[in-house]
């Protein structure tokens, strides 16, 4: 009987990490991919709709753990409460930045909330990685834990880069007099994100190799299942290798999702987490309460997937656009000289 709730919990966590990797990873990469005010506005516009949907999956997973797996809750949350306390703080900071950034057009206000988005995104990725490493290694102090955390951070970055490569391309409707140069700059962001996927895939292979080597040491997986963890590492390595070559950017959307999806079952099986049989009455009660929500969550998943394939708008609730002053100035007073879509910024060398 416990197989059904375990699979349901796994599906919720996989859905969260695959989708959250998009907005969290893009938030981590904002200093690299979004260097102007227009680019940062476009990045926020791309990431913001996703965090509203992805957090539903996490809330559902927390509810399933609390209601059906109290032993798992003790092993994961109670034993790692400092990590989850910091994670919660980063989660709130990142969400506050996405909600509040566009409330006013002051440059200092934007800078403060941009820092909150970047810092909160990095905190989320690092804490999720530390939690995964601690579960596999039996504690945060094990040498394996930071290696697994570093690998998880790279997967978040890779997912964000693949997301940015598709969502930051110019929108035809943004090519008017006021937004034409902005579209050219956003094309640079999309190109840089696509090129970054290959670099991150190669870095991920190196970090994964270190984690596997540490995990192979005697006693590294405290009471866990080395074969299950190793199988997960092989799948992640195959996905990273698919993105490491010259054709990598074209494969990054699906390969990065596959690598992130494997993370949950690899940690769950490799760590041998305590999963007790669920009483039949409790399972029926929770199933009746959650069954009506499953179609809605699946529909939301499909809608987010379809949105993932469309470029992000240059403005919206989370990214307001100030009227462009005369003379071709970007909001905030910075001027530019257009150099063509995909070309270098004015005054900067061409990036290869």
N, C-alpha and C positions, 0 to 999 in steps of 0.2 A: 504493500500500500504506500510506502514512503517514496517509491520511485516517481510517482506522478508529481507530488509537491516538490521533489528535488529537481525534476526536469523543469517545472514551472519557475522555480527560483532561479535556476541557471539561465533560462530564457530571458527573464527580467534583467538579470545582471549583464548578460551579453548584449541585450538591446541598449542598456544604459551606456556601457563602455564604447560600443561601436558608434553611437550617436554623440555621446559627450566628448569623445575624442575629437570630433570636428570643432566644436566651439571652444573647448578647453585648449586644444592644440593651436588653434588660430590665435587665441588670446596670448598664449606663450610666445608666439612668433610675431606679435605686433611690432616690437621695436625693429625687427629686421624687414618685415614686409610692408609696414605702414610708417613711412618716414615723414610724410607731410600731413597737414590737417585733413585734406581731402581723402587721402589714403586711409587714415585712421578712421574717418567717418564711414568709409566704405567697409572697412573690416568689422566695425561694430555692427553695421547694418547686416553683414553676412552672418555674424555669430549669434546675434541677439535672438532671432526666432527659434534657434535650436535649443537654447538652455531652457526655454519654457516647456518644451516637449520632452526633453531627455530626463529632466528631473522627475517626471511622472513615473518613469521606469524605476528610478532609485527609490522613490517613496513606496512604490508597490513592493519592491524587494525587501525593504525594511519592515513593512507590514507582514510579509510572509515569514520572515525570520522571527519576528517577535511573536507571531501567533502560532507557528507550527514547529519552530526549532529553537526552543529556549536554551538548550545546551549549546547550540551553535552561536547563539547571541552571547552567551557567557565567554565562549572561547575566542570569539572575534572581537566584540565590542568591549567587553569588560576588561579583558587582558591587554588590550591595546588602546585603552582610553586616552592616553596622552596623544597618540597619533590621530585618533578620530576627533579629539578636541581641536587640534590645530587644523585638521581638515575642514571641520565645520566653520572655523573662523575664516579660512580661505574661501570657502564656498560662499559665505555671506558677503565677504569683501568683494569678490568677483561679481556677484549678482547685483550688489549695490552700485558698482561701477557701471554695469550695463544699463541699469534702470535710470541712474541719475546723471549720466554724462551729458545727455542732450537737453537737460532742463534749462540751461542757460548757455549763451555763446561766449562766455569769458574764457580767455586762453588759459588762465591759471586753473580755473574750474575743470576744463578739459584735461589739463596735464595731471591734476590730482586723481581724477577718476580713470584716466588711462593707466596710471601707475597701479591703481587698485585692480583693474582688469588683468594686467600682466602679472602682478604679484599674486593675486588670488588664483589665477590659472596655474602658475608654477607650483603654488602650495598644494592645490588639488592633485596635480600629477605626482609630485614627490610623495605626498602622504599616501595616495593609493598604492604607489610602488613600494613604500616602506611596509604598508600593511600586507601586501602580497608576499614580500620577502620574509617578513616576520612569521607569517603563517607557514611558509615552506621550511624555514630554517629553525623554527621554534623560538624565535626572539629577535628583537631589533638589533641586538649587539653581535649577532653572528656575522662573519664576513660575507656570507651569501646574501643577507638582507639588502645591503646597499647596492650589490651587483644587480639583484632583481629589480630594485628601485630604479637604477639607472636604465635598465632595459625597458621598464615600463614608461619612463619619461621619454625615451626615444620613440616608443610607439605612439605616445600622445602627440609628440612633435610631428611625426610622420603623417599621422592622421590629419592633423591640422594643416600641414603643407599640401596634402592631396586635396583637402577641402578648399583651401585658398586658391589652388590652381584652377578650380572650376568656378568658384563663387566670385572671384575678384576680376574676372574678365569684363571688358566694357559692355554696357547695355546700350543697344542702338538708340533708345530714347534719351540717353544721357549725352548724346553727341551734339547738342545744341551749342549756341555761342558761349553760354555760361559754363557748360559742363564738358565741352569737348576736350580741353586740356586735362580736366580731371579724369576723363575716360582714358586718355593716353597714359597718365600716371598709373591708373589702376591696371592697365595692361602690363606695365612693368612689374607690379606686384604679383599678378598671376604668373608671369614668366619666371620671376624669381622663386615663387613657391614651387612651380613645376621642376625647376632645376634642383631645388633643395631636396626633393624627394630622393633623388639618387644619392646625395651626400648622406642623408640621414639613414637610408637603407644600409649603406656600407658601414656607417658608424654603429648601427644596430647589430649587424653581424659580428662586429668586433666585441661589443659589449655582451652580446649573447654568448659568445665563445668563452668570455671570462666567467660569466655566471654558470655555464655548464661545467667548466673546469672546477670551480669552487663547489658546485653541487655534487661532483663526483668524489670529493674527498670523504674519507670515512667519517660517519656521524654528522655530515653536513645537513642532511634532511632528517631532522629529529623526528623519528617515528613515522616518517612519510613513505610515499611510494615512489622510489627513484625512476622506475620504468614509466609510470604515468607522466611524471614531470618531464622526463626525457622525450617522450613522444610529443608532448606539447611543444617543447623546444625545437624539435625537428620541423614541425608544421610552421612555426614562426620563422625558422631559418629559411624554409622554402619560400615563404611569402616575401621575406626581405630580399632574398636572392633574385626574385622576379622583378624587384624594383631597382636593383643595383646596377643594371646595365643601361645601354643607350635607349632601350624601349621602356625603361622603368616608369617615367612620368605617365605614359599612356596606360599603365597597369596599376597605378598607385591607388586609384579609388577603391577597386575591389580587393587588391592585395593588402592594403593597409587595414581595411575592414576585417579581412580574414585573420590577419595577425592579431588584431585587438580582440576579436571574438574568441580566439583560442586561449587567451589569457585566463579567463574565468574558469573553464573546466580544467585547465592545466594546474592552476593553483588549488582548486577544490579537490581534485583527485590526487595530486602530488602531496598535499599536506595531510591527507587522511583526516578531514575535519569530522568532528563528532556529529553524526546525524542519527537521531533516535527515531524509532517508529512513531508515527503520528496516530493518536487515537482516532478511531473511525468517526465518532461524533464531531470531534473538532475539525476533521478534514471536511466533512459534509457541510458544517456551518461556514467555514471559510470559503469553500467552493461556491456555495450559494451566494455569498456576499461578493465574491470576485468575478463570478462568471459573467455578469452583465458588463463588466468593465473590459473584458478581454477583447471583444469586437471593436470597442472604441480605441483601445490602445493599438490594435493592429491597423486600424484605419489611420490613426495618427502616424504610425510607423511608415505606412505607404505614402502618406502626404509629405512627410519629411524627406523620404527618399526621392520623391519627384522634385521637391524643392531643391535638393542637393544638386540636381543637374541643371539648374537655372542660375544665371548670374544674379548677384545680389543687387538690389536697387541702390542708387546713390543717396536716397533720402528715405525718411519714414519716421515712425514713432521713436525709434532708438537712434536715429541719425538725422537730425534736422539740418537743412541747408540754408545758410544765410544768403541773401541776395548778393550776387557778384558785383563788385564795384566796377566802374568804368575803367578801361585800360587793361583788362585781362588779368586782374588780381584775383587770387584765390581768397576764400574766406580767411580772415585773420591777417590780411595785408601782404602775404608773400606773392611775388610776381614770378613769372616763368617765361621761358621761350620754348614753344612746342617744338619737339624734335621728331615727332612721328610715333605712331603706335609701335611699341616694342623697342624703341630706340632708347639711348641713354638720357638721363635727366640733363637739363642744361647745366653746364659747368661741372659735370661729373664724367669720369671715364666710362667707356662702355664696359658693362659687366658681362663676362662670359661664363 
